[in-house]
Amino acid sequence: MKTKTLGFKKVHPDAVEPFYNFEKDSGFDLFSVEDVILKPLSRLMVGTGLAFNIPDGYEIQIRPKSGLAINYGITVLNTPSTIDGGYTGEVKVILFNTSRDNFVINKGMKIAQAVLCPVLQGKYVNMENIDELPQTDRGDNGFGSTGIQL
């Protein structure tokens, strides 16, 4: 597999340089550059202090940290968040507190993980406006239509 280079710039002095914890990790952690309190059942955008030069044909997806989710009820609201290749501003994470308790976020705390993912852009796909969609077994059933039990 060919190695890709993901360029980054620290746009805040407290930003933590990205790194992979283990060789086979798919994502790297993102850290807060601010001290904030995330109130119960509320959302907040938290800065990471990093901006990226994303390679052509790729995006960065921002995903929740499983430990924050299971232990504190903290998740990334718009998961996975998409950081498009042309975006060069600071990456910020929209966190949501599903619990009934305040959650304190300190500078240097892990708040999410980022994964560099390939994308198939529309220029490679032929799009066509059609009058009818084909019949399928699923049809327009979605949003829990298959239930949650086996």
C-alpha positions in Angstrom: 0.0 0.0 0.0 1.3 3.4 -0.9 1.8 5.8 2.0 -0.1 9.1 2.0 1.2 12.2 3.7 -1.3 14.2 5.8 0.1 17.6 6.4 -0.9 19.5 9.5 -0.4 22.9 11.0 -0.7 23.9 14.6 -3.0 27.0 14.6 -3.1 27.2 18.4 0.0 27.0 20.7 -1.7 24.3 22.8 -2.5 22.0 19.9 -1.2 18.4 20.3 0.5 17.1 17.1 -1.4 14.1 15.7 0.0 10.6 16.1 -1.1 7.0 15.9 -1.1 5.2 19.2 -0.5 1.8 17.6 0.8 0.7 14.2 -2.6 -0.7 13.1 -4.8 2.0 14.4 -7.2 3.5 11.8 -7.5 6.8 13.6 -5.5 9.3 15.6 -6.8 11.2 18.6 -7.8 14.9 18.6 -7.3 16.9 21.7 -9.0 20.0 23.1 -7.2 23.3 23.2 -9.7 24.8 25.6 -11.1 24.4 29.0 -14.9 24.2 28.8 -17.9 22.6 30.6 -20.3 20.6 28.4 -23.7 20.9 30.2 -26.2 18.0 30.3 -28.1 17.3 27.1 -26.2 20.1 25.3 -23.8 20.5 22.5 -20.6 22.5 22.1 -18.0 23.1 19.4 -14.5 22.4 20.7 -11.3 23.5 19.0 -8.4 21.1 18.3 -5.9 23.8 17.3 -5.1 21.8 14.1 -5.6 22.4 10.4 -4.8 19.9 7.7 -3.6 19.6 4.1 -5.7 16.7 3.1 -4.4 14.7 0.1 -6.5 14.7 -3.1 -9.1 12.0 -3.1 -9.4 11.9 0.7 -11.4 13.3 3.5 -10.9 13.2 7.3 -13.8 11.7 9.3 -14.2 12.8 12.9 -15.6 10.0 15.1 -16.4 9.6 18.8 -14.1 8.1 21.3 -15.6 4.9 22.6 -14.4 5.5 26.2 -16.0 8.9 26.3 -19.2 7.4 25.0 -19.6 4.5 27.3 -18.1 6.1 30.5 -19.5 9.6 30.2 -22.2 9.7 27.5 -20.1 12.1 25.4 -20.3 11.7 21.6 -19.7 13.5 18.4 -23.0 14.9 17.3 -22.7 14.8 13.5 -20.8 11.6 13.4 -18.9 10.9 11.3 -18.1 14.5 10.6 -16.6 15.2 7.2 -13.6 17.5 6.8 -13.3 18.0 3.1 -10.0 18.1 1.2 -10.3 21.7 0.4 -10.9 22.9 4.0 -7.9 24.5 5.6 -9.4 26.0 8.7 -9.1 24.7 12.3 -10.8 21.4 12.8 -13.4 21.7 15.5 -15.5 18.9 17.0 -19.2 19.2 17.9 -19.6 17.2 21.1 -22.9 16.3 22.7 -23.5 15.3 26.3 -26.2 12.7 26.6 -25.8 12.5 30.4 -27.5 14.4 33.2 -24.1 15.6 34.5 -21.8 18.4 33.6 -18.7 17.1 31.7 -15.5 19.1 32.2 -13.2 19.2 29.1 -9.7 20.3 29.9 -6.9 21.5 27.6 -5.1 18.4 26.3 -8.0 16.0 26.8 -8.8 13.5 24.0 -12.2 14.5 22.6 -12.5 12.5 19.3 -10.6 10.5 16.7 -9.8 11.3 13.1 -9.6 8.9 10.2 -8.2 9.7 6.8 -10.6 8.1 4.3 -10.6 7.8 0.5 -13.6 9.3 -1.2 -15.3 8.7 -4.6 -16.2 12.1 -5.9 -19.1 12.8 -8.2 -16.9 13.4 -11.2 -16.3 9.7 -11.3 -20.0 8.9 -11.1 -22.5 9.4 -13.9 -25.6 10.9 -12.4 -28.9 10.8 -14.3 -32.4 12.1 -13.4 -34.8 9.3 -13.8 -38.6 9.1 -13.7 -39.0 5.9 -11.7 -36.8 3.9 -9.3 -36.6 0.1 -9.7 -38.7 -2.1 -7.4 -36.6 -3.7 -4.6 -37.3 -5.9 -1.6 -36.6 -3.1 0.8 -38.3 -0.3 -1.1 -38.6 2.9 0.9 -38.5 1.1 4.3 -35.9 2.6 6.6 -35.4 4.2 9.9 -35.8 1.1 12.0 -38.1 -0.8 9.7 -36.3 -4.1 10.3 -36.7 -3.8 14.1 -34.0 -4.3 16.7 -34.6 -8.0 17.5 -33.3 -11.0 15.6 
